[in-house]
Amino acid sequence: MLALGAVYLLALAHPAVIGEQGVKSLLIIITMEFFIIHSSLILGALIVKARKMQQGLLLLLGSSLFYALFFVGYSYAFDDWWPALMLLAMTLTRISRILVGQEADADDQRMDVYFWAFSMGLLAICAGGAAFFMPDERHGYFAGTIWTHPQAMLATGCLYYSLMGMASLLRMRMQALLKYRAEADRLQRHY
């Protein structure tokens, strides 16, 4: 994610280096991130529920069809089909542990929820900050939304992916410390 944040910074500072198609791709990616955060939470919860009851499976299938139609429509709107495939791959990546049946312990589940909430809040803060502070040639600081200003979307991508990259490194470190602490507690009880 840190590398992606750097690409967004490059596109923001020197868009000609990335090119028009590259900037368009980056705008698509940051928009998709918003939808992936939402869909992965909902689909993940439905998958967990589907394991417990038949109705959950029907809810999962219905929601999956909704997101699939949405992703296809999104790709159609951008006149490019790679976003639908990327959205599918990114969403599956977010819920892969659930799909393969790997049970998470309580600490991992708590960490997943905290990280999801952190990523959602961080995306909102980055988008709001970019929308508020990004200068506009016509109005000084712009009045509008991030979704209508490519520079604000690039700034959001730069901030979001850079901070998420740092948070991911911190999360890995925290998970390692939790596992180390659990193992130390287990050994201490054993001896």
CORZIPE-V71280 format. One record per pair of residues at least 24 apart in sequence whose C-alpha atoms are under 10 Angstrom apart, sorted by sequence separation. I is the first residue (numbers start at 0). J is the second residue. D is the distance in whole Angstrom. If there is no record, write none. Layout:
i = {I:I}
j = {J:J}
d = {D:D}
//
This chain:
i = {38:42:127:129:130:38:126:129:130:125:126:128:129:125:126:128:129:38:126:127:129:125:126:129:125:126:128:35:124:125:34:123:125:126:122:125:126:121:122:124:125:34:124:125:34:122:123:121:122:125:121:122:31:121:119:122:118:121:122:31:118:121:30:118:118:27:117:27:43:50:38:42:43:46:118:42:114:117:27:39:40:43:44:47:50:31:35:39:42:43:46:47:31:34:35:38:39:42:43:46:114:24:36:37:38:39:40:43:44:47:114:23:28:31:32:35:36:39:40:43:46:24:27:31:35:38:39:42:43:34:35:38:39:114:24:28:32:36:24:28:31:32:35:111:110:110:110:107:106:107:106:107:40:106:40:39:40:37:36:36:36:37:36:33:32:33:36:32:33:32:33:29:30:26:26:30:26:29:25:26:28:29:32:26:27:23:26:29:30:22:25:26:29:32:22:25:28:29:32:26:23:26:29:22:25:29:14:11:12:11:14:10:11:11:12:11:12:7:10:11:9:10:11:7:8:11:7:8:11:6:7:8:10:7:8:9:4:7:8:4:6:7:8:4:5:6:7:4:5:7:3:4:5:7:8:3:4:6:7:2:4:5:6:1:3:4:5:0:1:3:4:1:2:3:4:0:1:2:4:0:1:4:0:1:3:0:1:2:0:1:0:1:0:1:0:1:0:1:0}
j = {62:66:151:153:154:63:151:154:155:151:152:154:155:152:153:155:156:66:154:155:157:154:155:158:155:156:158:66:155:156:66:155:157:158:155:158:159:155:156:158:159:69:159:160:70:158:159:158:159:162:159:160:70:160:159:162:159:162:163:73:160:163:73:162:163:73:163:74:90:97:86:90:91:94:166:91:163:166:77:89:90:93:94:97:100:82:86:90:93:94:97:98:83:86:87:90:91:94:95:98:166:77:89:90:91:92:93:96:97:100:167:77:82:85:86:89:90:93:94:97:100:79:82:86:90:93:94:97:98:90:91:94:95:170:81:85:89:93:82:86:89:90:93:170:170:173:174:174:174:177:177:178:112:178:115:115:116:115:115:116:118:119:119:118:118:119:122:119:122:122:123:122:146:146:148:152:149:152:149:150:152:153:156:151:152:149:152:155:156:149:152:153:156:159:150:153:156:157:160:155:153:156:159:153:156:160:150:149:150:150:153:150:151:152:153:153:154:150:153:154:153:154:155:152:153:156:153:154:157:153:154:155:157:155:156:157:153:156:157:154:156:157:158:155:156:157:158:156:157:159:156:157:158:160:161:157:158:160:161:157:159:160:161:157:159:160:161:157:158:160:161:159:160:161:162:159:160:161:163:160:161:164:161:162:164:162:163:164:163:164:164:165:165:166:166:167:167:168:168}
d = {9:9:9:9:9:9:7:6:8:9:7:9:6:9:10:8:9:7:8:8:10:8:5:9:5:8:9:10:9:8:9:9:9:9:8:6:8:10:9:9:6:10:9:10:9:9:9:9:6:9:7:9:9:10:10:10:8:8:9:9:10:8:10:9:7:9:9:9:9:10:10:9:9:9:9:9:9:9:8:9:9:8:9:7:10:8:7:6:10:6:7:9:9:8:9:7:8:8:9:8:9:10:10:10:10:9:9:9:9:9:9:9:8:9:8:7:8:6:8:7:10:10:7:7:6:9:6:10:9:9:10:10:10:8:10:9:9:9:9:9:9:10:8:10:8:9:8:8:8:9:8:10:9:9:8:9:10:9:7:9:8:8:7:10:10:8:10:10:8:9:9:9:8:9:10:8:7:7:10:9:10:8:9:10:10:9:6:8:9:9:9:7:6:10:10:7:8:9:10:10:10:8:9:8:8:9:10:9:9:6:10:9:9:9:10:6:10:10:7:7:9:9:10:9:7:10:6:7:8:9:7:10:9:9:8:9:9:6:5:9:9:5:8:9:9:8:9:6:7:10:8:4:9:8:9:8:7:10:9:10:7:8:10:9:10:5:7:10:10:6:5:9:8:7:8:9:6:8:9:5:5:8:6:8:9:8:8:8:7:5:5:7:8:10:10:9:8:10:10}
//
